[in-house]
Amino acid sequence: MIKEAGVLFGTIGAYFAAIMPGLKHRRMHSPTIYYAHRGLHDNKTDAPENTMRAFARACEAGYGIEMDLQLTKDFKVVVFHDFTLKRVCSADGHVSDYTYQELRQFSIYGTDQRIPLFEDVLKLVDGRVPLIIEMKYRDFNNRICVEADKLLQDYKGEYCIESFHPWALIWYRKHRPEICRGQLAMNFQRQEGNYGPERMIVRHLLTNFLTRPDFIAYDLRDKEAVSKNICRHVFGCPSVAWTVRSKMQLEKCRPYYDSFIFEGFMP
């Protein structure tokens, strides 16, 4: 009986050690708690997601901005969510299949907006609102972090980074430990039917001992996720909800999160 109890407590201790986030609490510096998902966008208007017009609208309204970064074939950092062009641009292939100049031919949702360079977005925002920057990873290549960091080193505005891929957080922990970093997660099994072991590990935040995130960005549909709530209540790690799509959703998830990424309404 004593042996079994020892194994149980040892397992619990190992679990808590694995999910322990960073304890230095590098917070998102701004008191802003609302971040416009891919800019203050509407894909049925002339200001669709992750476009200069959507980012300008967010700045004018005073909301923080969440955006997604990935690399082109010629290693330019662009702001775009999907790895493929099909949904947004009605085109074939991946973003990484094209140079930046080749990508300029594609319209976003049939508007006059094009896939923007990250450096142009930084010039537009110019520190007016805080940024949550998601590093999009398809493999273990850190070049997206390297190239984005080159552009951010001279940026004077407030920003933090986040990623589903722990490798991005590990890179930032090693090379830019002063930058606030967040682990993105969700219940991949319930929401996507993905039962891969790597997804299970990220869902339960079991790489936190390697990445030491400063915040956890979790799917609002999984607001009662055990590891996320332990990080928040036991270790004092802030949690960010994504993506809130109505005032009703906002009120229901407010007790479980500290900041909110929203779209489709004005908080």
KEZAPA-846735 format. One line per 8 residues: number of its first residue (from 1); their letters; for each residue y, x, z of N, C-alpha, C. Coordinates in steps of 0.05 Angstrom, whole numbers, plus 5000, padded with zeros to 4 digits. Atoms other than C-alpha are relative to their C-alpha. Layout:
<atoms>
NUM> a> Y X Z Y X Z Y X Z  ... $
</atoms>
This chain:
<atoms>
1> mikeagvl> 4976 5017 5000 5000 5000 5000 5025 5017 5000  4977 4982 4999 5048 5056 5018 5003 5015 4973  4998 4986 5026 5031 5092 4953 5012 4982 4979  4990 5019 5019 5044 5030 4912 5030 4995 5004  4972 5004 4994 5111 5020 4948 5016 5024 4991  4986 4976 5008 5129 5092 4934 5004 5001 4969  4998 5001 5029 5114 5083 4860 5021 4980 4991  4981 5021 5006 5155 5019 4858 5029 5010 5004 $
9> fgtigayf> 4973 4990 4995 5216 5051 4891 5007 5023 4982  4995 4978 5019 5208 5113 4848 5008 4990 4973  4994 5012 5026 5209 5070 4785 5027 4988 5000  4973 5012 4998 5270 5031 4809 5021 5022 5000  4981 4978 4998 5305 5096 4826 5004 5014 4973  4998 4988 5027 5289 5125 4757 5016 4983 4981  4986 5020 5017 5315 5062 4723 5030 5002 5006  4972 4998 4994 5381 5065 4761 5012 5026 4991 $
17> aaimpglk> 4990 4974 5009 5388 5139 4746 5004 5000 4970  4998 5000 5029 5376 5126 4672 5024 4984 4990  4979 5017 5010 5428 5070 4665 5027 5007 5012  4974 4994 4987 5482 5103 4708 5020 5009 4979  4979 4993 5019 5546 5105 4667 5017 5023 5010  4981 4981 4990 5602 5155 4673 5014 4990 5024  4988 5009 4975 5633 5153 4742 5029 5010 5002  4973 4991 4999 5700 5186 4725 5020 4978 4992 $
25> hrrmhspt> 4985 5024 5006 5724 5118 4699 5025 5006 4982  4979 4998 5020 5764 5139 4638 5002 4973 4987  4997 5027 5009 5788 5069 4625 5016 4998 4974  4982 5005 5022 5820 5039 4564 5028 4998 5013  4976 4995 4985 5889 5060 4584 5019 4976 5001  4981 5023 5001 5927 4997 4562 4989 4977 5016  5009 5025 4986 5925 4933 4604 4991 4978 4981  5009 5020 5020 5910 4896 4539 4971 4994 5004 $
33> iyyahrgl> 5028 5008 4996 5846 4857 4548 4989 4985 4975  5009 5014 5024 5844 4823 4480 5003 5018 4975  5001 4983 5024 5824 4861 4417 4991 4983 4976  5006 5016 5024 5825 4829 4348 4978 5014 4985  5024 4990 5013 5757 4838 4316 5005 5006 4971  4995 4991 5028 5766 4878 4251 5028 4992 4991  4973 5008 5005 5840 4862 4256 5003 4970 5004  4995 5029 4998 5873 4793 4262 4995 4988 4973 $
41> hdnktdap> 5008 5006 5028 5835 4769 4201 4991 4971 4997  5012 5025 5009 5813 4707 4164 4989 5005 4972  5011 4993 5026 5765 4719 4107 5005 4980 4978  4993 5020 5020 5789 4656 4073 5029 5002 4991  4971 4997 5006 5861 4681 4068 5004 5027 4986  4994 4974 5012 5896 4742 4040 5000 5023 5020  5002 4979 4979 5884 4780 4106 4971 5001 5010  5028 4998 4991 5808 4791 4108 4995 5023 5018 $
49> entmrafa> 5007 4980 4979 5771 4835 4157 5003 5029 4991  4998 4971 5004 5784 4909 4164 5018 5007 4977  4980 4994 5021 5844 4908 4117 5027 5007 5013  4973 4993 4991 5914 4935 4123 5016 4975 5009  4986 5025 4993 5941 4864 4124 4991 4989 5027  5011 5010 4975 5895 4843 4181 5009 5018 5023  4991 4982 4979 5914 4904 4221 5030 4997 5006  4972 5005 4997 5988 4892 4209 5005 4975 5016 $
57> raceagyg> 4997 5026 4986 5981 4820 4234 4993 5004 5030  5007 4996 4972 5947 4844 4298 5022 5015 5014  4978 4985 4988 6002 4894 4311 5024 4982 5006  4977 5018 4997 6055 4841 4300 4996 4980 5023  5007 5019 4979 6019 4794 4349 4996 5014 5027  5003 4985 4975 6011 4849 4401 4972 5002 5011  5028 4997 4991 5935 4849 4403 4989 5028 4994  5014 4976 5007 5892 4910 4408 4982 4995 4975 $
65> iemdlqlt> 5015 5003 5025 5848 4923 4347 4973 5014 5004  5027 4988 5003 5773 4935 4340 4995 5005 4970  5005 4994 5028 5752 4969 4275 4976 5018 4997  5025 4986 5006 5692 5003 4242 5005 5023 4981  4997 4977 5017 5689 5073 4212 4974 5009 4988  5023 4986 5012 5641 5104 4162 5010 5018 4978  4992 4980 5019 5641 5158 4109 4993 4992 4971  5005 5004 5028 5646 5154 4034 4983 5024 4989 $
73> kdfkvvvf> 5016 4979 5012 5605 5198 3986 5015 5027 5001  4985 4975 4998 5662 5249 3987 5011 5005 5028  4994 4996 4972 5667 5246 4063 5028 4993 5009  4975 5012 4991 5730 5206 4068 4993 4979 5022  5005 5020 4979 5735 5164 4131 5014 4974 4993  4989 5026 5007 5744 5091 4113 4993 4979 5021  5004 5022 4981 5748 5027 4153 4985 4977 4986  5017 5020 5012 5691 4981 4135 4976 4995 5018 $
81> hdftlkrv> 5022 5006 4981 5637 4945 4174 4972 5003 4988  5027 5000 5011 5575 4934 4131 4994 5027 4986  5007 4976 5015 5537 4993 4104 4999 4994 4970  5001 5008 5029 5529 4954 4038 5025 4985 4993  4976 5012 5010 5584 4925 3995 4997 4970 4993  5006 5026 5011 5550 4859 3978 5016 4978 5013  4988 5023 4987 5578 4811 4030 5030 5000 4996  4971 4999 4999 5650 4834 4030 5012 5004 4972 $
89> csadghvs> 4989 4993 5026 5660 4861 3959 4985 4989 4977  5017 5010 5022 5606 4826 3919 4992 5021 4981  5007 4977 5017 5584 4894 3894 4974 5012 5010  5026 4987 4993 5519 4934 3894 5005 5026 5014  5000 4974 4988 5503 4995 3935 5013 5002 5027  4989 4994 4973 5526 5027 4000 5027 5013 4997  4974 4986 4999 5595 5052 4019 4996 5029 4994  5005 4971 5003 5565 5122 4021 4991 5007 4972 $
97> dytyqelr> 5008 4994 5028 5543 5116 3948 5025 5006 4983  4976 4998 5016 5616 5118 3924 5020 5020 5012  4977 4985 4990 5675 5165 3929 5021 4980 5008  4978 5018 4992 5738 5136 3959 5014 4988 4976  4986 5010 5024 5771 5130 3891 4983 4980 4985  5018 5019 5012 5710 5094 3864 5000 4973 5016  4999 5024 4984 5713 5045 3922 5025 4984 4996  4974 5014 5004 5785 5028 3904 4997 4978 4979 $
105> qfsiygtd> 5003 5021 5021 5758 4986 3846 4992 4973 5012  5012 5024 4988 5728 4935 3894 5020 4985 5017  4983 5018 4985 5768 4876 3920 4985 4990 5025  5012 5012 4976 5756 4851 3991 5004 4970 5000  5000 5029 5001 5738 4778 3988 5019 4989 4978  4984 5009 5023 5775 4771 3921 5030 5001 5004  4971 4997 4995 5843 4789 3950 5010 5026 4987  4989 4975 5010 5890 4845 3932 4995 5023 5020 $
113> qriplfed> 5005 4979 4980 5865 4884 3993 4976 5017 4992  5021 4982 5006 5821 4945 3985 4991 5014 5026  5011 4986 4976 5778 4986 4033 5020 5022 5007  4979 4981 4993 5829 5027 4072 4990 5026 5011  5005 4974 4987 5829 5100 4091 5007 4997 5030  4994 5000 4972 5827 5109 4166 5027 5013 5006  4975 4987 4995 5886 5156 4163 5024 4982 4994  4979 5019 5007 5928 5102 4130 5003 4978 5021 $
121> vlklvdgr> 4999 5020 4979 5909 5052 4184 5014 5012 5025  4987 4987 4977 5930 5102 4238 5030 5001 4996  4971 5000 5006 5998 5109 4204 5012 4973 5003  4990 5027 4998 6005 5034 4201 5003 4991 5029  4999 5008 4972 5988 5022 4274 5020 5016 5016  4980 4982 4988 6027 5082 4298 5004 4996 5030  4999 5002 4971 6010 5072 4371 5011 4974 5011  4988 5025 4991 6037 5001 4374 4981 4984 5017 $
129> vpliiemk> 5020 5014 4985 5972 4973 4401 4976 5018 5004  5024 4983 4996 5908 5004 4430 4978 4993 4981  5021 5003 5020 5847 5014 4386 4972 5004 5013  5028 4995 4995 5772 5007 4396 4988 5007 4974  5009 4990 5026 5740 5049 4342 4970 5004 5001  5030 4998 5001 5666 5039 4326 4991 5020 4979  5012 4980 5018 5629 5098 4296 4974 4988 4989  5024 5011 5012 5578 5071 4246 4981 5023 4993 $
137> yrdfnnri> 5021 4980 5004 5514 5112 4245 4977 4989 4984  5025 5007 5014 5456 5109 4195 4978 5019 5007  5020 4980 4993 5421 5171 4220 5011 5017 5022  4991 4983 4978 5432 5230 4267 5021 5020 4991  4979 4982 5011 5487 5262 4225 5027 4994 5014  4976 5004 4984 5549 5272 4268 5026 5002 4983  4976 4994 5015 5597 5282 4210 5021 4978 5002  4980 5021 4997 5630 5214 4220 5018 5006 5025 $
145> cveadkll> 4985 4993 4976 5651 5237 4290 5019 5024 4994  4984 4976 5006 5675 5304 4264 5024 4993 4983  4978 5006 5018 5717 5276 4207 5020 4981 5012  4981 5018 4987 5746 5219 4248 5016 5014 5020  4986 4986 4979 5764 5266 4304 5022 5018 4988  4979 4984 5013 5803 5310 4256 5026 4983 4996  4977 5018 5004 5848 5250 4241 5012 4991 5026  4990 5010 4975 5854 5229 4313 5013 5020 5018 $
153> qdykgeyc> 4989 4979 4982 5873 5296 4343 5030 4999 5002  4971 5001 5000 5946 5286 4324 5011 4971 5004  4992 5027 4996 5947 5211 4336 5010 4996 5029  4987 5002 4974 5993 5193 4394 4994 4973 5014  5006 5026 4988 5969 5122 4406 4975 5000 5017  5023 5003 4982 5917 5096 4455 4976 4992 4984  5024 5008 5014 5846 5092 4430 4975 5008 5017  5026 4993 4989 5773 5094 4453 4980 4998 4977 $
161> iesfhpwa> 5021 5002 5021 5709 5101 4413 4976 4986 5012  5025 5013 4991 5644 5062 4416 4980 5002 4977  5021 5000 5021 5577 5061 4379 4975 4989 5012  5027 5008 4992 5509 5030 4381 4982 5025 5003  5017 4976 5001 5481 5099 4367 5008 5020 5023  4993 4982 4978 5478 5142 4431 5009 5028 4990  4993 4973 5010 5484 5205 4387 5030 5003 4998  4971 4998 5002 5558 5189 4375 5012 5005 5027 $
169> liwyrkhr> 4989 4996 4973 5571 5184 4450 4994 5028 5010  5008 4973 4992 5533 5249 4462 5019 5020 4987  4981 4982 5013 5578 5283 4410 5027 5000 5014  4974 5001 4986 5641 5258 4444 4999 5011 5028  5002 4989 4973 5616 5275 4513 5001 5031 4999  5001 4971 5002 5604 5347 4490 5026 5011 4989  4977 4987 5014 5664 5359 4444 5027 4988 5008  4975 5013 4992 5717 5309 4468 4996 4984 5025 $
177> peicrgql> 5007 5015 4975 5699 5291 4540 5023 4984 5012  4977 5015 4989 5770 5267 4554 5004 4973 4987  4997 5025 5015 5763 5210 4504 4982 4978 5012  5015 5022 4990 5741 5143 4532 4979 4991 4980  5022 5007 5018 5673 5124 4502 4984 4977 5011  5015 5024 4992 5633 5060 4503 4973 4997 4985  5025 5006 5012 5561 5041 4490 4998 4971 4991  5005 5027 5011 5550 4981 4445 4971 4993 5004 $
185> amnfqrqe> 5027 5008 4996 5489 4940 4460 4998 4970 4997  5006 5028 5002 5456 4872 4452 4970 4996 5004  5029 5007 4999 5389 4837 4459 4990 4999 4971  5008 4999 5028 5364 4860 4391 4975 4983 4995  5025 5016 5004 5297 4825 4402 5006 4971 4997  4993 5029 5002 5327 4756 4414 5019 4994 4978  4980 5007 5020 5386 4760 4367 4993 5008 4972  5007 4990 5027 5356 4799 4309 4970 5001 4994 $
193> gnygperm> 5029 4997 5004 5281 4798 4319 4991 5028 4996  5007 4971 5003 5281 4874 4321 4987 5010 5026  5015 4991 4977 5228 4900 4368 4994 5030 5000  5004 4971 5001 5234 4974 4352 5006 5012 5027  4996 4988 4974 5229 5019 4413 5028 5011 5004  4973 4989 4997 5297 5051 4399 5019 4977 5007  4983 5023 4994 5328 4981 4401 4996 4991 5029  5006 5007 4972 5294 4966 4467 5014 5019 5019 $
201> ivrhlltn> 4987 4980 4983 5321 5031 4496 5030 4995 5002  4971 5005 5001 5393 5015 4474 5006 4974 5014  4995 5026 4987 5388 4942 4497 5002 5003 5030  5000 4997 4971 5372 4965 4568 5016 5024 5010  4982 4979 4993 5422 5022 4566 4986 5024 5013  5016 4979 4988 5368 5073 4582 5008 5028 4991  4990 4973 5007 5406 5130 4548 5027 5007 5014  4975 4994 4987 5466 5125 4594 5001 5026 5015 $
209> fltrpdfi> 5000 4975 4986 5443 5186 4632 5007 5024 4982  4993 4980 5020 5454 5225 4568 5029 4997 4990  4975 5005 5012 5517 5192 4544 5023 4995 5020  4981 5006 4979 5552 5172 4609 5025 4984 4989  4978 5015 5012 5594 5117 4576 5020 4991 5021  4979 5010 4983 5660 5095 4606 5002 4970 5000  5002 5029 5001 5649 5023 4586 4976 4991 4984  5022 5011 5014 5594 4978 4560 5011 4976 4983 $
217> aydlrdke> 4992 5022 5017 5609 4933 4500 4975 4984 4992  5025 5015 5003 5557 4878 4500 5004 4973 4987  5000 5026 5013 5542 4817 4458 5004 4978 5021  4994 5021 4980 5573 4757 4494 4977 4980 5004  5022 5018 4997 5510 4717 4480 4979 5009 5020  5018 4988 4981 5474 4764 4527 5015 5007 5026  4982 4994 4978 5525 4759 4583 4986 5006 5026  5015 4996 4975 5472 4760 4638 4981 5024 4997 $
225> avsknicr> 5017 4977 5003 5439 4824 4613 5000 5017 5025  5003 4988 4973 5412 4859 4675 5013 5028 5001  4989 4973 4999 5430 4931 4658 5030 5000 4998  4971 5001 5003 5500 4913 4635 5013 4991 5026  4988 5010 4976 5513 4874 4699 4996 5020 5024  5002 4979 4980 5485 4930 4743 5021 5021 4997  4979 4980 5006 5531 4979 4709 5027 4990 5009  4974 5011 4993 5590 4932 4721 5003 4997 5030 $
233> hvfgcpsv> 4997 5007 4972 5576 4910 4793 4992 5023 5019  5009 4979 4982 5540 4970 4823 5017 5026 4995  4987 4975 5006 5574 5028 4786 5030 4996 4992  4972 5004 5007 5641 4995 4770 5008 5006 4972  4995 4993 5028 5635 5006 4695 5010 4975 4986  4989 5024 5014 5680 4958 4654 4981 4991 4978  5015 5011 5022 5646 4913 4604 5018 4985 4981  4984 5012 5021 5674 4888 4538 4983 4980 4985 $
241> awtvrskm> 5015 5020 5014 5651 4823 4506 5006 5000 4970  4996 5004 5029 5640 4816 4431 4979 4980 4991  4973 5007 5009 5652 4773 4393 5006 4972 5008  4992 5027 4990 5689 4714 4425 5013 4985 4977  4991 5015 5024 5701 4659 4373 5014 4974 5007  4986 5024 4992 5734 4603 4413 5010 5002 5028  4990 5000 4973 5774 4589 4475 4978 4991 5020  5022 5009 4982 5713 4553 4504 4981 5023 5006 $
249> qlekcrpy> 5017 4977 4996 5670 4615 4494 5014 5020 5019  4985 4981 4984 5724 4657 4525 4999 4993 5029  5000 5009 4972 5727 4616 4589 4972 5003 5012  5027 4998 4990 5651 4615 4595 4991 5028 5005  5009 4972 4996 5642 4690 4588 5020 5016 5017  4980 4984 4986 5705 4711 4626 4990 5012 5027  5009 4988 4975 5669 4720 4694 4981 5024 4996  5020 4979 5005 5620 4769 4661 5011 5025 4988 $
257> ydsfifeg> 4989 4977 5015 5667 4816 4625 5029 5005 5010  4973 4992 4992 5733 4853 4634 5019 4999 4977  4983 5001 5024 5760 4856 4563 4984 4985 4978  5013 5018 5019 5746 4814 4501 5009 5007 4972  4996 4996 5029 5739 4826 4426 4997 4972 4988  5000 5028 5009 5756 4761 4391 5006 4998 4970  4992 5007 5028 5763 4729 4322 5000 4970 4997  5001 5028 5007 5777 4661 4292 5018 4982 5017 $
265> fmp> 4981 5016 4983 5828 4638 4345 5019 5019 5013  4980 4984 4986 5887 4662 4385 4995 4996 5031  5004 5003 4971 5870 4676 4459 5025 4991 5015 $
</atoms>
